[in-house]
Amino acid sequence: MIDFLGTLTESSLGQVNVLTVTATLGVLLVSMAIWSVSRPSKFPPGPRGLPIVGSIYDMTDSPEVVFGKWAKKYGDIFGLKMGQRWMVVLNRKDLIKEAVIKQSVEFAGRPDFYSTELFTGGSKDINFTTYSDAWKRHRKLGHTALRHFATGKPLQKLVSSVYPKVEKELTQNDGKPIDPQLLLTLIMYNVLSQICFGKSYALRDPNVKEWMQLNDEANAEFGLGLEADFFSWARYVPTSGPRLVKDLTVGLQKLIKTELEQHKQQTYDPDNISDFYSMLLKAQEDAKREGENVDKLTDDHILQTVMDIFLAGTQTTIDTLYWAFALMSENLEIQKKIQAEIDSVVGRDRVPTIEDRGTLPYTEATLYEVMRYSTVAPVALPHSTMCDAKIREYSPLGATVMINIHSMQFDPQEWDDPDSFKPDHFLDEAGTVRQHPSSFMPFGAGRRSCLGEAVAKADLFLIFSWFLQNYTFSKVPGKEDESLINLIPQTFAGRLLTPYKMLINERK
């Protein structure tokens, strides 16, 4: 009997211990789940999300679309959690400008995304590196280079040098339907390669096609980021995402590295600085000679800075022109009006120049409306706070701050019929161009504004006006009722159009 009671007691105790452990684990899991969605102090309201994963599974559409829906429910500033990462989203002009202009330094940081760490070699670039003395030095070098090599007559000469190659390509095409994306990529790659390392390419150079393919792969694979951007533990799990980022980064860097190495060995002359890379090399040499610490001006930093200028100077312009060509095909009356203005002011005997800006108001207004209507960067690159900054009554310290540019540029309180493509959005009653409407910010603002804004605007004007001076855009016969404005969904890479084909015919 005693042995039986002892056995029973031990068995009961064992069951109690199991139950105790199970209950304790249950309590811990529930506590962790509750803690994972408990908002920090002074954090704005927003979607609660699920335990652990937050609102990741609520991103069922492109970010600007989802953010717009949440803004209607929670207000122009709201907070959410994506995995382990708390985010604050700012909508509409007043809130956005309060952060990026009035508190430009406080909101000038960048979050530590794992994907950008991989892509930038450990934050050695301009675009994704957080605000610091090293960042300011590289940005200043980039700004100086663009001012010297990519403004006024130098830029005009670079862009014009590509026109004969485009004419030859379109003549060989003989009016057949084409996807203009390749053509635009070839144009911009030529322009930026001359700015960055003083080299011109054949229009169909294999390197250009490879660059385009790698860019397309990057946009397709990483539209919403990597798991490790939202869960810190995921960087230690062997998954395909980080490997793909590394492979694509190596591929993109290889193309640029090859050009830089050839330029350094064959054509670099410190007494004749004629391109961006030469300027960076000279800055590095001067720093070494003067005994400065060059740990923030290494070869890796130079490579990343050149890549920044190259990527920033090509992709946004290509995407905007891709929209412009499609919109001209969809709006033939607007296209004819632009062509009439160019014929009247510029004529057909010379190419449009930088000096023609200001004399072609309808053409310029149409380009600005393309930038607004396309909003190719609907959500700006993520910001983070540099200190315990406040926005209204909230303090998003430690959070990733998302700037919803789309909410400004499609705000019905700021624009008459914002969902329609109307160049008159940028013309006043006197027919003068409204260049800086208060709710128009395609290149950002403040400390993290786009470094290449002036260059991009000039490129867009020169290329767009030249094409419309010499060519007519139209839809493929038999497909006139099919819209070319079809968006690729669910991507942080931008409002990208699905590939389309059109006719580009020479004007007679």
C-alpha positions in Angstrom: 0.0 0.0 0.0 2.8 2.4 0.9 4.6 1.6 -2.3 1.4 2.2 -4.3 0.7 5.5 -2.5 4.3 6.6 -3.1 4.1 5.8 -6.8 0.8 7.6 -7.0 2.2 10.6 -5.3 5.2 10.7 -7.6 2.9 10.3 -10.6 0.7 13.1 -9.4 3.6 15.4 -8.7 4.9 14.7 -12.2 1.6 15.6 -13.7 1.5 18.8 -11.6 5.0 19.7 -12.8 4.0 19.2 -16.4 0.9 21.3 -15.9 2.9 24.0 -14.1 5.5 24.2 -16.9 2.8 24.2 -19.6 0.8 26.9 -17.8 4.0 29.0 -17.3 4.9 28.7 -21.0 1.4 29.6 -22.0 1.5 32.6 -19.8 4.8 33.7 -21.2 3.7 33.2 -24.8 0.5 35.2 -24.2 2.5 37.9 -22.4 5.0 38.1 -25.3 2.1 38.2 -27.8 0.5 41.1 -25.9 3.8 42.9 -25.4 4.6 42.5 -29.1 1.6 44.7 -30.1 1.7 47.1 -27.1 2.4 50.6 -28.4 5.4 52.5 -27.1 4.8 55.6 -25.1 3.7 58.7 -27.1 3.2 56.6 -30.2 0.4 57.5 -32.6 -2.7 55.2 -33.1 -3.0 52.8 -35.9 -3.7 49.2 -36.9 -3.1 46.8 -34.1 -1.9 43.9 -36.2 -1.3 40.4 -35.1 1.0 39.2 -32.3 4.6 38.8 -33.4 4.1 39.5 -37.1 2.3 42.8 -36.7 0.6 44.2 -39.8 2.7 42.5 -42.4 -0.2 40.4 -43.7 -2.3 43.6 -44.0 -0.1 44.8 -46.8 -2.4 43.4 -49.5 -1.8 46.2 -52.0 0.9 48.7 -52.9 2.1 50.6 -49.8 0.7 54.0 -50.8 -2.8 52.4 -51.3 -2.8 50.7 -47.9 -1.4 53.7 -46.2 -4.1 55.9 -47.8 -6.8 53.6 -46.4 -5.3 53.6 -42.9 -5.0 57.4 -43.0 -8.7 57.7 -43.5 -9.3 55.6 -40.5 -6.6 56.7 -38.1 -5.6 60.2 -39.3 -2.7 61.7 -41.2 -0.2 60.3 -38.8 -0.5 56.7 -37.6 1.7 54.0 -36.3 2.0 50.3 -37.0 4.3 47.3 -36.4 5.9 45.3 -39.2 7.4 42.2 -37.6 9.7 43.6 -34.9 9.9 47.1 -36.5 7.7 49.9 -35.3 6.8 52.4 -38.1 5.2 55.8 -38.3 3.6 56.9 -41.5 3.2 60.6 -42.3 0.5 61.7 -44.8 -0.3 65.0 -46.6 1.8 68.1 -46.9 1.5 69.8 -43.5 2.7 66.7 -41.5 5.3 65.7 -44.1 6.8 69.2 -44.3 6.8 69.6 -40.5 9.1 66.6 -40.4 11.4 66.8 -43.4 11.7 70.6 -43.6 11.0 72.1 -40.2 12.9 69.3 -38.5 15.1 68.2 -41.3 18.1 67.1 -39.2 15.9 65.4 -36.6 14.3 63.2 -39.3 17.4 62.8 -41.4 18.4 59.3 -40.2 18.0 56.0 -42.0 16.8 52.8 -40.5 19.1 49.8 -40.3 17.5 47.5 -42.9 19.5 44.3 -43.5 18.9 44.5 -47.3 20.3 48.0 -47.6 23.3 46.9 -45.4 24.0 44.2 -47.9 23.4 46.4 -50.9 25.6 49.3 -49.6 28.6 47.3 -48.3 27.8 48.2 -44.7 26.3 51.7 -45.2 29.0 53.3 -47.4 26.7 55.1 -49.8 24.7 58.4 -49.9 21.1 57.3 -50.3 20.8 54.7 -47.5 23.4 55.8 -45.0 22.2 57.6 -42.0 23.0 61.3 -41.4 26.6 61.9 -40.3 29.8 63.8 -41.1 30.9 61.1 -43.5 27.5 61.3 -45.2 27.7 65.0 -45.5 31.1 64.8 -47.1 30.0 62.4 -49.8 26.8 64.3 -50.5 28.8 67.5 -50.9 31.2 65.7 -53.4 28.2 64.4 -55.3 26.6 67.8 -55.4 29.8 69.5 -56.6 30.2 66.9 -59.3 26.7 67.2 -60.6 27.0 71.0 -60.6 30.3 70.8 -62.7 29.4 68.0 -65.1 25.6 67.8 -65.4 24.2 71.3 -65.6 23.7 73.8 -68.4 25.7 73.4 -71.6 27.7 70.3 -70.4 24.5 68.4 -69.8 23.0 69.7 -73.0 26.0 68.3 -74.9 25.9 64.9 -73.2 22.2 64.4 -73.9 22.4 65.7 -77.5 25.2 63.2 -78.2 22.8 60.4 -77.7 20.1 61.6 -80.2 21.8 60.3 -83.4 22.0 56.8 -81.8 18.3 57.0 -81.0 17.4 58.2 -84.5 19.4 55.2 -86.0 17.6 52.8 -83.7 14.1 54.1 -84.5 14.9 54.2 -88.3 16.1 50.5 -88.2 12.9 49.7 -86.3 10.9 51.1 -89.2 7.7 52.0 -87.3 7.3 48.6 -85.7 5.8 48.3 -82.2 8.4 48.6 -79.5 8.7 48.7 -75.8 10.4 52.0 -75.2 11.8 51.0 -71.8 14.9 49.5 -73.3 15.4 52.6 -75.5 15.1 54.9 -72.4 17.5 52.8 -70.4 20.1 53.0 -73.2 19.7 56.8 -73.4 20.1 57.3 -69.6 22.9 54.8 -69.2 24.9 56.7 -71.9 24.3 60.1 -70.3 25.2 58.9 -66.8 28.2 56.9 -67.9 29.7 60.1 -69.4 29.0 62.0 -66.2 30.4 59.4 -63.9 33.4 58.1 -65.8 33.6 59.9 -69.1 32.6 57.0 -71.4 30.1 56.7 -74.2 28.5 53.4 -75.2 27.0 52.0 -78.3 23.2 52.2 -77.8 22.9 48.4 -77.6 26.0 47.7 -75.6 25.7 44.3 -73.7 26.6 46.0 -70.4 23.6 48.2 -70.7 21.2 45.3 -71.3 22.7 43.4 -68.3 22.3 46.5 -66.1 18.7 46.7 -67.1 18.1 43.0 -66.4 19.7 43.2 -63.0 17.5 46.3 -62.1 14.4 44.5 -63.2 15.3 41.4 -61.1 16.0 43.6 -58.0 12.6 45.3 -58.3 10.8 42.0 -58.9 12.5 40.1 -56.0 12.6 42.8 -53.3 9.6 44.9 -53.8 8.6 44.6 -50.1 12.0 43.9 -48.6 13.5 40.9 -46.9 12.3 39.0 -43.9 15.5 40.1 -42.1 14.4 43.8 -42.5 11.5 43.1 -40.1 12.8 40.2 -38.0 16.4 40.5 -36.7 16.7 36.7 -36.2 16.0 36.1 -39.9 19.4 37.3 -41.0 20.9 34.2 -39.4 18.5 31.8 -41.2 19.9 30.6 -44.5 17.2 31.7 -47.0 17.3 32.7 -50.6 16.5 36.4 -50.1 19.9 37.6 -48.8 21.7 35.4 -51.3 19.8 37.0 -54.1 20.5 40.5 -52.8 24.2 39.7 -52.6 24.2 38.2 -56.1 22.4 41.1 -57.6 24.6 43.6 -55.8 27.8 41.8 -57.0 26.4 41.9 -60.5 25.6 45.6 -60.4 28.9 46.5 -58.8 30.9 44.4 -61.2 29.6 46.5 -64.2 30.6 49.8 -62.4 33.9 48.4 -61.0 35.0 47.4 -64.5 34.5 50.9 -65.8 36.1 52.5 -62.8 39.2 50.3 -62.9 39.7 50.9 -66.6 39.2 54.6 -66.2 41.7 54.7 -63.3 44.4 52.8 -65.2 43.9 54.3 -68.6 42.5 57.8 -68.6 42.6 59.3 -65.1 44.5 62.6 -65.1 44.6 64.5 -61.7 45.3 67.7 -63.6 42.3 67.3 -65.9 39.2 66.5 -63.8 36.4 65.9 -66.4 34.1 63.4 -64.7 32.7 62.4 -61.3 35.0 59.4 -60.6 38.0 61.5 -61.4 36.8 64.1 -58.9 36.4 61.4 -56.2 39.9 60.0 -56.9 41.4 63.5 -56.7 39.6 64.1 -53.3 41.0 60.8 -52.0 44.6 61.6 -53.2 44.4 65.1 -51.7 43.2 63.7 -48.4 46.0 61.2 -48.2 48.6 63.8 -49.2 47.4 66.2 -46.5 47.5 63.4 -43.9 43.7 63.3 -43.4 42.0 60.1 -42.2 40.5 58.6 -45.3 38.6 55.7 -43.7 35.4 57.3 -44.9 36.8 57.9 -48.4 38.0 54.4 -49.2 37.7 52.7 -52.6 34.5 51.0 -51.4 33.0 54.4 -50.4 33.8 55.8 -53.8 32.3 52.8 -55.6 29.1 53.2 -53.6 28.9 56.9 -54.2 29.3 56.5 -58.0 26.6 53.8 -57.9 24.3 56.2 -56.0 24.7 58.9 -58.6 24.3 56.3 -61.4 21.2 54.6 -59.9 19.5 57.9 -58.8 20.3 59.5 -62.1 18.9 56.8 -64.3 16.0 54.8 -62.7 13.7 57.7 -61.7 14.1 59.4 -65.1 13.6 56.2 -67.0 10.4 55.4 -65.1 9.0 58.9 -65.5 9.7 59.0 -69.2 8.1 55.5 -69.5 4.9 57.0 -68.0 5.2 60.1 -70.2 5.3 58.1 -73.4 2.3 56.0 -72.3 0.4 59.1 -71.2 1.0 60.9 -74.5 -0.4 57.8 -76.3 -3.4 57.9 -74.1 -3.9 61.7 -74.5 -3.4 62.6 -78.2 -4.8 66.1 -77.9 -2.3 67.0 -75.2 0.5 65.5 -77.4 -0.6 67.6 -80.4 -0.7 70.8 -78.2 2.8 70.2 -77.0 4.1 69.6 -80.5 2.4 72.8 -81.7 4.1 74.8 -78.9 7.5 73.3 -79.7 7.0 74.0 -83.4 6.1 77.6 -82.7 8.9 78.4 -80.2 11.8 76.1 -81.1 10.9 75.1 -84.7 12.2 72.0 -86.4 15.7 73.1 -87.4 17.4 72.9 -84.0 17.1 70.7 -80.9 15.4 72.1 -77.7 18.0 73.4 -75.2 18.1 74.2 -71.5 17.5 77.8 -72.4 14.1 76.9 -73.8 12.8 76.1 -70.4 10.5 79.0 -69.5 9.5 79.5 -73.1 7.5 76.3 -73.4 5.0 76.5 -70.5 2.6 73.9 -71.7 5.4 71.4 -72.3 6.9 72.0 -68.9 3.5 71.9 -67.2 2.8 68.5 -68.9 6.1 67.2 -67.6 5.3 68.3 -64.0 1.9 66.7 -64.3 3.6 63.5 -65.5 5.7 63.6 -62.4 2.7 64.2 -60.2 0.4 61.7 -61.9 3.0 58.9 -62.1 4.5 59.6 -58.6 7.1 57.0 -59.4 8.4 57.1 -55.8 5.0 57.2 -53.9 6.7 56.4 -50.6 10.0 58.1 -50.0 13.1 56.1 -48.8 12.5 55.3 -45.1 13.6 57.9 -42.6 14.4 57.5 -38.9 14.8 60.0 -36.1 18.2 61.2 -34.9 16.9 62.2 -31.4 13.7 62.3 -29.4 12.0 64.4 -32.1 8.3 65.2 -31.8 5.7 65.4 -34.6 2.5 66.9 -33.3 1.9 65.3 -29.8 3.8 62.1 -30.7 7.4 61.0 -30.3 8.4 58.3 -32.8 11.9 57.8 -31.3 13.4 54.5 -32.6 10.7 54.1 -35.2 11.1 53.9 -39.0 9.3 57.0 -40.5 7.6 56.5 -43.8 6.8 59.6 -46.0 3.7 59.0 -48.1 4.4 61.3 -51.1 1.4 59.9 -52.9 -0.9 61.4 -50.2 0.3 64.9 -51.1 0.3 64.6 -54.8 -3.2 63.0 -55.0 -4.8 65.1 -52.2 -8.3 66.2 -53.3 -8.0 69.2 -51.0 -4.9 70.4 -52.9 -5.7 69.3 -56.5 -8.7 69.7 -58.7 -9.7 66.2 -59.8 -6.3 64.6 -58.8 -7.1 61.2 -60.4 -7.2 62.8 -63.8 -4.1 63.6 -65.9 -4.4 67.4 -66.5 -1.4 69.6 -67.4 -3.5 72.6 -66.3 -2.7 71.5 -62.7 0.6 73.3 -63.3 -0.6 76.4 -65.1 -2.0 79.5 -63.5 -4.7 81.8 -65.0 -2.0 83.7 -67.0 -0.7 80.4 -68.5 2.5 80.6 -66.4 4.0 77.4 -65.1 3.4 76.7 -61.4 6.7 75.0 -60.6 6.4 74.6 -56.8 2.8 73.9 -55.8 2.8 73.4 -52.0 1.6 69.7 -52.3 4.1 68.7 -55.0 7.3 67.0 -53.8 8.5 64.4 -56.3 12.1 64.7 -55.2 11.6 64.9 -51.5 12.7 67.9 -49.4 15.1 68.8 -46.6 18.4 67.2 -45.8 17.4 63.9 -47.6 16.0 65.5 -50.8 17.1 63.9 -54.0 20.7 64.9 -54.9 20.0 64.8 -58.6 16.8 66.8 -58.7 18.1 69.6 -61.0 19.8 67.0 -63.3 16.6 64.9 -63.5 14.4 67.8 -64.3 16.8 69.0 -67.1 17.1 65.4 -68.5 13.4 65.0 -68.6 12.8 68.3 -70.3 15.6 67.8 -72.9 14.6 64.2 -73.8 10.8 64.7 -73.7 10.8 67.8 -75.8 13.2 66.4 -78.3 11.1 63.3 -78.8 7.9 65.3 -79.3 9.6 67.6 -81.6 10.6 64.7 -83.9 8.3 61.8 -83.2 4.6 61.0 -82.5 3.6 58.4 -79.9 0.6 56.2 -80.6 -0.9 52.8 -79.6 -0.5 49.7 -81.6 -3.2 49.5 -84.3 -6.0 47.2 -83.2 -5.3 47.9 -79.5 -6.5 51.5 -79.3 -9.0 50.6 -76.6 -6.4 48.9 -74.3 -4.9 51.2 -71.7 -1.1 51.4 -71.3 -1.5 52.7 -67.7 -1.4 49.4 -65.8 0.4 49.3 -62.5 2.6 46.5 -61.1 1.1 46.0 -57.6 2.7 45.5 -54.1 6.1 47.1 -54.4 8.1 49.6 -52.4 10.2 50.1 -55.6 7.6 52.6 -57.0 4.6 52.9 -59.2 5.9 50.9 -62.0 4.0 50.3 -65.3 3.6 46.8 -66.7 5.7 46.5 -69.9 3.8 47.8 -73.0 4.5 48.3 -76.7 3.7 51.4 -78.8 4.5 53.1 -82.1 7.1 55.8 -82.2 6.8 57.3 -85.7 8.8 60.1 -87.2 6.9 63.4 -87.7 6.7 64.5 -91.3 
